[in-house]
Amino acid sequence: MKKIVIGLGEILWDLLPSGKVLGGAPANFAYHASQLGFNGYTVSAIGSDLLGKEILNNLKEKKLNFLLENVSFPTGTVIVTLDEKSIPQYEICEDVAWDNIPFTSQTEKLARNCDAVCFGSLAQRNIVSRTTILKFLEIVPKNALKIFDINLRQHYFSKELIESSLNICNILKLNEDEIIIVNKLFGLDMSEEKACNKLRSNYNINIVILTKGTAGSYIFHENGISFLPTPKVSVADTVGAGDAFTAAFTAAIMRGESIEKAHQLAVGVAAFVCTQHGAMPKLPY
């Protein structure tokens, strides 16, 4: 029986210059985990509107399992613009469906049977979804991987919110911008490497992942550090590359691979996603 890997939080439409594509970090994570051999689920909420119906149809086409509650709020959208280096900037709509994910008996059943769950800070901006996420994480099995992909967006985070999630997770994922924010927010005032190790030790986190775009990526763990350069590829856009990295790393770890091998797979998958438009391309694996 395949292990259950869950992306818990936002699902939405990324409105790119080239058109709309399905996105939301947890949903991206779940999709790539499913492509890499796991029973991926996206857990979120959609509205009773055309965009919500299109999400359902899209997920069915992608053969991704889902638990999407229908709520009386519009389906989420994000306006995405790309800078000269194809790096995305996001304008995130508020008071949408994924801000109001309810905790149901189905949600509870999924939580009690999952093997890994990825969550972030963005879907915790509203108390309804935050309560659901925290309840879910409270009842997952003790040996489950709890991946906090910090995913700091605009002003939708606080030190308190981040700290509560750091106390729950056993894997932390940040990018080069987020480590700077966290360093300042927590008054660490130290190098990125020292800050990552400090977070790992202070919050009893097993693994800290730091991705730095073209400058490579680091995995900080109990036995040392793994660093890999970023492959040079023809970039279409970088939307969802970090989510693909996290999913591939998690998939390899769950298969019993070493941190180094998991890191290699993660780098390769993320690089491929950068060559494609949108966050959920079909992987060549």
N, C-alpha and C positions, 0 to 999 in steps of 0.2 A: 504493500500500500504506500502510495506516495506521501511524503511529508507535506504538511500544510504550511504554507508561507503566506503571510497576510500583509497587505499594505493598508494601513488604517488612517483615514483622514480625507483630504480633499480629492475629489475627482471633478474635472472641469474641461472646458474647451479653451485651448490656447489659440488666441486669434492672432496668427502670424501674418506678416506682410504677404506671404504666399497663399494664405487661406487658413481655415480653422483645422486644428488637429487635436486629438484627444490628449489630455495631460493631467497633471496633478502628481506631485512626487510619489505619494504612496501607491497610486495606481500604476505609475511607470515601473516602480519597483516590483509590484506583484506580477505585472506582465512579463518582465524580463526573467523573473524567477521561474515563471511557468514555462517559458521557452527553454530554460536550462534544466528542465526535468522535474520540477516540483509542482505541487498542487496549489497554484497561486490563486489568491482571492483578493479582490479589492472591496473594502468595506467603507461605505460612505452614504451619501444621500443625494437624490436628484429631485427636480421639480416636476410637476405634472404639465410639462410643456414640450414643445418640439425638440428642444435641445436635449432634454432628458430622454426622450424616446430614441434620439439619435445616438446617445451614449449607450443605451441598451443594445441597439442594433450593432454598434461598433464593437462592443465587448463580445457579443455572440460571434461575430465574424472572426475576431481574434482568438476565440475559444478560451477566454479568460473567465474564470468563475467570479461571481460577484454577489454581494449582499448590499443592495442599494435600496434604502428606504425611500418611499415617496413622501415628500413633505410639502407644506404649503409655502414654499419659498422658491424663487427662480433657480434654475440650474446655473452653476457657477461658470463664469468666464474670466479670462485674463487677457488683456491687450498686451501683446509681446512686440517690442521693437528691437531691432538688432543694430549694434554699433558697427563701426568700420572693421572690427575684428570678428564680427558675427557673434559677439557676446550678447545674450538677451537682457533686456530691461523689462520689468513687469509692472503693469497697472492692474491691481487686483480688485475686482468688484466685491462690495460688502453685502451683508444680510442676504446671503445666498443659501442654497440647500445644504452644502457641506458644512456650513456654520451650525447646522441644526440636526446633527446625526443623533437619532434616538438610540437608547440602549434597550434592546428587545431580547426575548427569550432565544431567538435565533442567533443574535450577537453573542449572548452568553455561551451558547453551545459551541460556537465557533472558537471563542476564546479558550474554552476548556480543552479543546482538541488541537490547538495549533502548536507548531514546532518553532516558528519564528514569526515575529511581527515587527514591521518597520513603521515608525510614527515620527512626526515632526513638531515644530512649534506653531506653524501657520494655522493648522486646523484647531489649535487650542485657543485661538483669539476670542472665540465665543464660548461662554460658560456651558452651553448645551453640549457641543461637541467635545469640549475639554472634559466634562464630567464623564461622557461615554468612553473617551480614550483612557482616562485614568481607571475607570471601573474595569475595562477590558484588560489593561495591563496588570491589574491587581489579581486577576483570577487565571491568568495563563499558567501553564505548568511551570514548576520551579526550574526545570532544565531548558526552558525555551529561550531562544535568542531574542533579546529585546533591543532593537537597533534604533537609536535616536539620531535620525538624519536631521540635524538642527534646523536647516532650511530657513534662515532668517530672511524675512521679506519686509521691506518698507519699515513701518513702525509697529508691526504686529508681534512684538515680543517684549519681555521684561526679564530682569535678572531673576525674579521669583519664579517665573514660568520656566525658564531654562534650568534653574537649579532643581526644581521639583522633578524634571525629566532626567537630569543627570543622576539623581538619586535612584531612579528606576532602571535605567538602561544598563546593559552589559557590553554594548558596542556603541561608540559615538562616531559620527561622521560629520566633518566640517570641511569647508573650502577655504581658500586663502583670504577671502574677505571676512568670513565669519570668525576665523581665529583671531583676527585683529579686534573685532567687536567684543568677543568674549574676553580677550586679554584685558581690554580696558574696563569692561563692565564688572569684571571680578577683581580688578585691581591687582592683576598678576605682574604686570610691568616686566615681562621677561621675553626671551626669544620664543619663536613659534614652537621649537622643539621642546624647550623646557615647559612652556605653557601646556602643551599636549600631555606631557608626562605628569605634570602637576594635576591636571584634571583627571587623568587616569588613576593616580594614587589617591587623590582627595575624595573621589566619589566611587572608588572601588570598581572601576570600569576595566574590563578585560582587554579591550582593543580600542584604540583611537585611530581613526582614518583621517588623514589630511590630504585633500587634493588641491593642487596648485596650478591647474590649467596646463599651459605649455611648460611650466617649470617642474613638472613631475608630481609624484605622489609619495606619501609616507604612510607606513603602518607602524604604530607604536604599540608594543605589547610587552608582556612580562620579561621575555628573553631578549629584548633588544628592539632594533628598528629595521624595517625593510624600506628601501627607497628604489623607485624605478622611474626612469625618464619617460616623458610622454612621447609616443610615436608621432612622427610628422605625417599628417594626412591632409587631404583636400577637404577643408571644413565647409559643410553646407550650413549648419548651425550647431550650437552646443547645447540646445534645449534638451534636457533629460539625460545628458551624458553622466552627470554625477549619480543619478538614480540607477542608471545601468551599471555603473561601477559598483555601487553598494549591493545591488542584486547579485551580480556575478561573484563578488567576494563572499557574500553570505552563502550562495549556492555551493561554492567550492568548499567552504568551511564545513557546511552541513554534510558534504560527501566525505569528510574526513581528510581533505587535502591539507597540506602544510600552509602556513600563513604566506610563505613565499610563492607557492604555486597559486594560491587564491589571489594574491596580488597580481600575478602575471595575467591570469584570466580577466580580472577586473579591468586592468589597463587595456587589454585587447578589445574587450566588449565596448568600453567607453569610447575608445578611438573609432571603432566602427560606427557607433551611434552618431558621432560628430560628422561623419561623411554623408549622413542621411538627413532629410528634412523631418522635423518633429521628434517627439520623445519616444514613440513606440514603433520603430521600424522592426521588420522581421529580421531576426539575427541569422547569420550564416553558420549556425552551429547545430 
